[in-house]
Amino acid sequence: MATAYLTPGVYVEEVSGGAKPIEGVGTAVAAFLGIAEKGPVGKATLVTNWTQFTDAFGGFIPGAYLAHAVYAYFNNGGGVCYIVRIGSEDAGEVKPALPEASLSAATSPDQPTIKAIAKSEEVTDITLEVTPADEGFDLTVRGGGQEEKHEGLTFARGAKNVFDVVNKASKLVTLEEVKTNIAVAERAPAAGQYPLAAPTTMSLSAADTAPAVYEGNTSDRTGMGGLEAIDEITMVCAPDIMAGYQAGALDMDGL
């Protein structure tokens, strides 16, 4: 505020000599195409902050990256962006999957060698117990008041192969072999109990992430085609292309 001089006299006033630095102003306007749990499908929607995004399109979804990308955009100075939700109305819906557990090798605790999956949704309180044996290891499966014991199991081929024995006899679980570089003789799981827990999976089909969905249509103002009419957009991001690939709904040709 300027000083008011009300009487005659000599006044000394210190004035800053240097030029004030010019502050940068964000000029980039991003467009994001991806999977959201709600909101309009296919149409570009203007969003100016994170709260507005969550109100219109929901929050973070396991296995999808749109919300993460938009959050990082605003958190790093982004001010305006357009959101295009791809797929169907069901795309992005989070659904519970069958309970599962990973069993890691005793010699390499960070290397799983067995994946156990419940055979049905009816029995969810399943626990696997591994105990050492003179030859190989014993596996006890408990759940729904049932108990199954499988003794002398190994990873070697033959009558005691853990996958052949359990998958043929068990009514509670199915075992899958996890690819690893660990020697066959060292793949036996560590002793202990392994309760099965239900992970959440994202509902996603091949139709939801097909290249045509991203391309959209100019006349219908959908997908990337709908962005052509918005001149202010300076960059386009499609973070959920990899989500479709990881979910098996998009192949390398689609990428």
FENLIN-V441760 format. One line per field, one symbol per residue. ss: DSSP state (@ for helix, = for strand, . for the rest). A space follows every 10 residues. Layout:
# FENLIN-V441760
ss->???
This chain:
# FENLIN-V441760
ss->.......... .......... .........= ====...... =..====..@ @@@@@@@... .....@@@@@ @@@@@..... =====..... ...======= =====..... .=======.. ......==== ==....==== ===..===== ====...... =@@@@@@@@. ..=====... ...@@@..=. .====.==== ==...@@@@. @@@@@.=... .=@@@@@@@. ....===... @@@@@@.... .....
